[in-house]
């Protein structure tokens, strides 16, 4: 037989079940909500990571694009610079060609005619101090004879000014001194001196250049930076080398044909003395203290040593 449950017992039993259900529901619901919250938080974190990854990817792409654009811009700039330099070089070549053509035309019409702005040797007037020791006024030297090219005219001379701005080149084939800019390496002037210029000496202050003119038996004095012939100084026959004393008061000129060294005053432009040396002197130099003059004699392979103050020979060094 089934047990008989009274009504009050049944009610208590039902209430107990209800309480158990409420308790269970109270435990399950918060747990479920916590799980849902964890899942939502995890989903949010994953979404944030995905967004960050996307942003980083876009940033890398932008960087790569920027790098490519920078490289392209640099290449374009380099190309533009190279094209501009090529264009400048073409313009320089055109200017040189025009200058050479004009000079050739001028020289063909009148060999004694100088470049624009430069006095020709025939027109250059000697200054009041440019007379020789004998008092005879000396004008511009003659040009070299046609077809005559001695060994001493093979190379000419190249000298830079003390300040490093100009480079002077003795060009015996054109009877001229070429003036180059040391900064641009371009020809800026051509000074006609005549007489086959072969050697150049520049004063310590860089304001005067003295040019030995082989066929003119003279030394041309050129002002710097005007680059004009100021005077011609009378020296010996066939001068090939010129040097300036450390004091800047005298110049010494080796004369190839008459075996002598001319001593000329810078201030008065007068010949002070003519010193006898060996055969065919081809080079003259002065000691740093100005005490001695050294002359190489090409004809006999010796070196003459002269005391500058007394202007007397103190000996000859021979090649034994």
C-alpha positions in Angstrom: 0.0 0.0 0.0 1.1 3.5 -0.7 1.8 5.6 2.3 -0.8 8.1 3.2 0.6 11.7 3.1 -1.3 14.3 4.8 -2.0 17.6 3.3 0.3 19.6 5.6 3.1 17.2 4.9 2.5 17.6 1.2 2.6 21.3 1.5 5.9 21.2 3.3 7.4 18.9 0.8 6.3 21.1 -2.1 7.7 24.2 -0.3 11.0 22.3 0.2 11.2 21.5 -3.5 10.4 25.0 -4.4 13.2 26.3 -2.1 15.6 23.8 -3.7 14.7 25.0 -7.1 15.2 28.6 -6.1 18.5 27.8 -4.6 19.6 26.0 -7.7 18.4 28.7 -10.0 20.2 31.3 -7.8 23.4 29.4 -8.3 23.1 28.6 -12.0 22.1 32.0 -13.2 25.0 34.0 -11.8 27.4 31.3 -13.1 25.9 31.5 -16.6 26.1 35.3 -16.5 29.7 35.1 -15.5 30.4 32.7 -18.4 28.6 35.0 -20.8 30.7 38.0 -19.4 33.9 36.0 -19.9 33.0 35.1 -23.4 32.1 38.7 -24.2 35.4 40.0 -22.7 37.4 37.4 -24.7 35.5 38.4 -27.9 36.3 42.1 -27.2 40.0 41.3 -26.6 40.1 39.3 -29.9 38.4 42.1 -31.7 40.8 44.6 -30.3 43.8 42.5 -31.3 42.4 42.1 -34.8 41.9 45.8 -35.1 45.4 46.5 -33.8 46.8 44.0 -36.3 44.9 45.7 -39.1 46.2 49.1 -38.0 49.8 47.8 -37.9 49.4 46.2 -41.3 48.1 49.4 -42.8 50.9 51.3 -41.1 53.5 48.9 -42.6 51.9 49.3 -46.0 52.0 53.1 -45.7 55.7 52.9 -44.6 56.5 50.7 -47.6 54.6 53.1 -49.9 56.4 56.1 -48.3 59.8 54.4 -48.7 59.0 53.6 -52.3 57.9 57.2 -52.9 61.0 58.5 -51.2 63.3 56.3 -53.2 61.4 57.4 -56.4 61.7 61.0 -55.4 65.4 60.7 -54.7 66.0 59.0 -58.0 64.1 61.7 -59.8 66.1 64.4 -58.0 69.4 62.7 -58.8 68.3 62.4 -62.4 67.3 66.0 -62.5 70.7 67.1 -61.0 72.6 64.9 -63.5 70.5 66.4 -66.4 71.2 69.9 -65.2 74.9 69.2 -64.9 75.0 67.8 -68.4 73.1 70.8 -69.7 75.7 73.1 -68.0 78.5 71.1 -69.5 77.0 71.4 -72.9 76.6 75.2 -72.5 80.3 75.4 -71.4 81.4 73.4 -74.4 79.3 75.7 -76.7 80.9 78.8 -75.0 84.4 77.4 -75.4 83.7 76.5 -79.1 82.4 80.0 -79.8 85.4 81.6 -78.0 87.9 79.5 -79.9 86.1 80.2 -83.2 86.1 83.9 -82.5 89.7 83.9 -81.4 90.8 81.9 -84.5 88.9 84.4 -86.7 90.4 87.4 -85.0 93.9 85.9 -85.1 93.5 85.0 -88.8 92.5 88.6 -89.6 95.1 90.2 -87.4 97.7 88.0 -85.6 98.7 90.9 -83.3 95.1 91.6 -82.2 94.3 90.8 -78.6 91.2 89.5 -77.0 88.4 91.9 -76.1 89.4 94.0 -73.2 93.1 93.0 -73.4 95.8 95.2 -75.0 97.7 93.8 -77.9 101.5 93.6 -77.7 101.8 96.1 -80.4 99.5 98.6 -78.6 100.6 98.0 -75.1 102.5 101.2 -74.0 105.4 100.8 -71.6 105.0 102.7 -68.3 107.3 105.6 -67.3 109.6 103.1 -65.5 109.9 100.6 -68.3 113.0 101.9 -69.9 116.2 99.9 -70.1 119.4 100.9 -68.2 120.5 102.6 -71.4 117.4 104.8 -71.5 116.0 103.3 -74.6 112.2 102.8 -74.4 111.2 99.3 -75.0 107.9 98.3 -76.6 106.1 94.9 -77.0 108.2 91.9 -78.1 107.8 90.4 -81.5 106.0 87.1 -82.0 107.9 83.9 -82.5 109.2 83.1 -86.0 107.0 80.8 -88.0 108.1 77.2 -87.8 110.7 77.7 -85.1 110.0 75.7 -82.0 113.1 75.2 -79.7 113.1 72.6 -77.0 112.5 75.1 -74.3 109.1 76.0 -75.8 107.8 72.4 -75.5 105.6 72.8 -72.4 105.3 76.4 -71.1 104.5 76.9 -67.4 101.6 76.6 -65.0 101.5 78.7 -61.8 98.7 79.3 -59.2 98.3 82.6 -57.4 99.1 82.6 -53.7 95.4 83.0 -52.8 94.4 80.0 -54.9 91.9 81.9 -57.0 93.7 82.0 -60.4 95.9 79.7 -62.4 98.1 81.2 -65.0 99.4 79.2 -68.0 102.2 80.3 -70.3 101.2 79.2 -73.8 104.1 79.9 -76.3 102.1 78.6 -79.3 99.6 81.4 -78.9 101.9 84.1 -77.6 99.5 84.4 -74.6 99.1 83.8 -71.0 95.9 81.8 -70.2 94.0 82.7 -67.0 91.9 79.9 -65.5 89.5 80.1 -62.5 90.7 77.6 -59.9 87.1 77.4 -58.5 85.3 76.6 -61.8 88.3 75.3 -63.9 87.2 77.5 -66.8 89.2 79.9 -69.0 88.3 83.4 -67.9 90.9 85.5 -69.8 93.7 85.3 -72.4 96.4 87.9 -72.1 98.4 88.5 -75.3 102.1 89.1 -74.5 103.8 88.1 -77.7 107.3 86.7 -77.9 106.7 83.1 -76.9 105.9 83.2 -73.2 107.6 80.2 -71.5 107.8 80.8 -67.7 105.9 82.7 -65.0 106.7 84.0 -61.6 104.0 85.6 -59.3 104.8 88.1 -56.6 104.2 87.1 -53.0 101.2 89.4 -52.6 99.7 87.9 -55.8 99.3 91.3 -57.5 101.9 90.9 -60.3 103.0 88.2 -62.7 106.3 88.3 -64.5 106.4 86.3 -67.8 109.6 85.4 -69.6 109.0 86.0 -73.4 111.6 83.8 -75.2 111.6 85.5 -78.6 111.1 89.0 -77.3 114.1 89.1 -75.0 111.9 90.6 -72.4 109.7 90.0 -69.4 106.1 91.0 -69.5 104.6 92.4 -66.3 100.9 91.6 -65.8 98.6 93.1 -63.2 96.3 90.8 -61.2 93.3 90.6 -61.2 93.0 93.1 -64.0 95.1 90.7 -66.2 96.6 93.5 -68.3 100.2 94.0 -69.6 101.6 96.9 -67.5 105.1 96.9 -69.0 107.8 95.0 -70.8 111.2 94.7 -69.0 114.4 94.5 -71.1 116.5 91.4 -70.2 119.1 89.2 -72.1 118.7 87.1 -75.2 116.1 84.3 -75.2 114.9 84.4 -71.5 113.5 81.1 -70.4 113.1 81.3 -66.6 112.2 84.0 -64.1 112.3 84.1 -60.3 111.4 86.8 -57.7 113.6 87.5 -54.6 111.9 86.8 -51.2 112.0 90.6 -50.5 110.0 91.2 -53.8 112.5 93.9 -54.8 114.3 92.1 -57.6 113.6 89.6 -60.3 116.2 87.2 -61.8 115.9 86.0 -65.4 117.9 83.2 -67.0 118.8 84.0 -70.6 119.3 80.9 -72.7 121.2 82.4 -75.7 123.7 84.7 -74.0 124.6 82.6 -71.0 123.5 85.2 -68.4 121.1 86.1 -65.6 119.5 89.5 -65.7 118.8 91.3 -62.4 115.9 93.7 -62.7 114.5 96.2 -60.2 110.8 95.7 -59.5 110.1 99.3 -58.5 112.0 101.0 -61.3 111.7 98.2 -63.9 115.3 98.8 -64.8 118.0 96.3 -65.6 120.5 96.4 -62.6 123.0 93.8 -63.7 123.8 91.0 -66.0 125.5 88.0 -64.4 127.6 85.5 -66.4 126.8 81.9 -65.8 127.3 78.5 -67.6 126.3 77.4 -71.0 122.6 77.7 -72.0 121.0 78.4 -68.6 117.5 77.1 -68.5 116.3 77.5 -64.9 116.9 80.1 -62.1 115.8 79.9 -58.5 116.5 81.9 -55.3 117.2 80.5 -51.8 114.4 81.1 -49.3 116.5 83.7 -47.4 117.4 85.5 -50.6 121.2 85.0 -50.1 122.0 82.9 -53.2 120.8 82.5 -56.8 121.0 79.0 -58.3 121.1 78.6 -62.1 120.9 75.3 -64.0 123.0 75.4 -67.2 121.5 73.0 -69.7 124.4 73.2 -72.1 126.9 71.7 -69.7 124.8 70.1 -67.0 126.1 72.3 -64.2 124.7 74.6 -61.5 126.0 78.1 -61.1 125.8 79.5 -57.5 125.7 83.4 -57.3 125.7 85.5 -54.1 122.7 87.7 -54.4 124.0 90.8 -52.5 127.4 91.0 -54.1 126.2 89.5 -57.4 129.4 87.4 -57.7 129.7 83.8 -58.5 130.8 81.6 -55.5 131.2 78.4 -57.5 129.9 75.9 -60.0 128.5 72.5 -59.1 129.4 69.9 -61.7 127.9 66.5 -62.3 130.7 64.1 -61.7 
